Amino acid sequence: MNDLSPRPVAEPEMSSAEALHPKERRSRRFAWIGMAASVLLFGASLVVLWHIVSEIDVNELKAAFTAASLRQIGLAVLLTAISYSLLTCYDAIALRQLKLQVPYRTTALASFTSYAVSFTLGFPLLTAGTVRYWIYSPKGVSPGRVASLTVIAGVTFWLGMALVLAWSLISKADELASLVYTHIWMNQLVGLGAAAFVIGYMVWVSLKRRAVRIQGWKLELPGFRLSLAQILIGAGDVCAGAGVLFVLLPGGHNLSFETFLAVYIFAVMLGVASHAPGGLGVFEATILLALSNYPREQVLGALLLYRLCYYLIPFVIALAILGAYEIRNRIRAARLSFKPDEDEPAGEVELGGR
C-alpha cells in the first residue's frame, strides 16, 4: 500500500552569511568598511609621499641625513630611552588593575620587547599580545589576562595622547593655524573636544566601577587614581616620542615644541588608522605636508634618523633580548631535565671484588 501522506519538504539550507545575526552582519560590514578606508588612506599617503620624495635631491638628502650633530643624536637616544621606560609603566598599571603580582624586571622585559616588535611589525594586538604571553605565561598569567593587559595599556596610550593634543591645540591654536592653514577657532574646538573627552572619561570612571564588554568578554576599567596615572604617564610618553623627532629637525626652524606636538599626534593617529607597520609612509607624508614650509631634504633626513632611533634600533635590541631569553630558558630546562630527583635514594656503589 502506497503511503500518500504529504512528506515534509526539506527547507533550503541557509548560507553562513544568512545564518549570522543581524548585529554580526552589521559589525562585519563595518569591519570591511574600516579596512577599505585604511587601505585607501595608506594608498593615498603613499601617492603623496611619492610626489614629495620625487622632488628631493638625493645628494641633499644624504647631506641632511649626515648633518645631525652628536648632540642631536644623543638627545634623540636619551628621549627614546625615556619613552620606552615610560612604556613599561603601561604594563605596570595594567598588572596592578588586574591584581597580578609580577616582578618589575619581567614587566620591563615584556613591555619593552612587545612594543619594540609591534611598533615595527604592526598589528599590535597580535604581535604585542604574542610577545607578552610568551614572557608572562611562565608567571601564571592566562591568555585572557594578557589580552586585558594589552587593552588597558592601549587605553593609557590614547588618554595620554588626548591630553597632550588638547593642550597643544588650545595653547598654540594660532601658530598651528598658520602652519597647516586651518582656522584658530577650529583648532581650539578640536582641542576643547579632546579635553572634554579626558575630563568626561575621568568623571565616568570616578562615579563607580566601570566595565566594558567585548563579545561577551568583560574588562573592568581602572578607577580615578589609576586613570590619572595612566593619563600622566601616557602624556609623558607621547611628549618623549615627539621630542625624538623634534630634536632631529634642522636648527633655526622657529617651531615651538607645543605646536609640533599637535602635528606629531595627528601623524601618529593617521598612521594607526592606516594599519601600516609603524604608520610607515602615512606618518612621513603627514609630517612632510605639515612642515612643507621647511626644506624637505632636511625634514626627510630627520624622519629617517627618527625611524632609526625610535624603531629600528629598539627592534634589533628587542630581538636580541628575546633570543637570549629563549636560550636561557632552554638551558635552564635542559639542566632541570638532567638534575636527579632529590627524593630518590642515591644508588649504592659496591666497592668489593670477588
Residue, then its C-alpha position, 0 to 999 in steps of 0.5 A: m500500500n502506497d503511503l500518500s501522506p504529504r512528506p515534509v519538504a526539506e527547507p533550503e539550507m541557509s548560507s553562513a552569511e544568512a545564518l549570522h545575526p543581524k548585529e554580526r552582519r552589521s559589525r562585519r560590514f563595518a569591519w570591511i568598511g574600516m579596512a577599505a578606508s585604511v587601505l585607501l588612506f595608506g594608498a593615498s599617503l603613499v601617492v603623496l609621499w611619492h610626489i614629495v620624495s620625487e622632488i628631493d635631491v638625493n645628494e641633499l638628502k644624504a647631506a641632511f641625513t649626515a648633518a645631525s650633530l652628536r648632540q642631536i643624536g644623543l638627545a634623540v637616544l636619551l628621549t627614546a630611552i625615556s619613552y620606552s621606560l615610560l612604556t613599561c609603566y603601561d604594563a605596570i598599571a595594567l598588572r596592578q588593575l588586574k591584581l597580578q603580582v609580577p616582578y618589575r624586571t619581567t614587566a620591563l622585559a615584556s613591555f619593552t620587547s612587545y612594543a619594540v616588535s609591534f611598533t615595527l611589525g604592526f598589528p599590535l594586538l597580535t604581535a604585542g599580545t604574542v610577545r607578552y604571553w610568551i614572557y608572562s605565561p611562565k608567571g601564571v598569567s592566562p591568555g585572557r589576562v594578557a589580552s586585558l593587559t594589552v587593552i588597558a595599556g592601549v587605553t593609557f596610550w590614547l588618554g595620554m595622547a588626548l591630553v597632550l593634543a588638547w593642550s597643544l591645540i588650545s595653547k598654540a591654536d594660532e601658530l598651528a593655524s598658520l602652519v597647516y592653514t586651518h582656522i584658530w577657532m577650529n583648532q581650539l574646538v578640536g582641542l576643547g573636544a579632546a579635553a572634554f573627552v579626558i575630563g568626561y572619561m575621568v568623571w565616568v570612571s570616578l562615579k563607580r566601577r566601570a566595565v566594558r564588554i567585548q563579545g561577551w568578554k568583560l574588562e573592568l576599567p581602572g578607577f580615578r587614581l589609576s586613570l590619572a596615572q595612566i593619563l600622566i604617564g601616557a602624556g609623558d610618553v607621547c611628549a618623549g616620542a615627539g621630542v625624538l623627532f623634534v630634536l632631529l629637525p634642522g636648527g633655526h626652524n622657529l617651531s615651538f615644541e607645543t605646536f609640533l606636538a599637535v602635528y606629531i599626534f595627528a601623524v601618529m593617529l593617521g598612521v594607526a588608522s592606516h594599519a601600516p607597520g609603524g604608520l610607515g609612509v602615512f606618518e612621513a607624508t603627514i609630517l612632510l605636508a605639515l612642515s612643507n614650509y621647511p626644506r624637505e631634504q632636511v625634514l626627510g633626513a630627520l624622519l629617517l634618523y627618527r625611524l632609526c632611533y625610535y624603531l629600528i634600533p629598539f627592534v634589533i635590541a628587542l630581538a636580541i633580548l628575546g633570543a637570549y631569553e629563549i636560550r636561557n630558558r632552554i638551558r635552564a630546562a635542559r639542566l632541570s631535565f638532567k638534575p636527579d630527583e632529590d627524593e630518590p635514594a642515591g644508588e649504592v656503589e659496591l666497592g668489593g671484588r670477588 
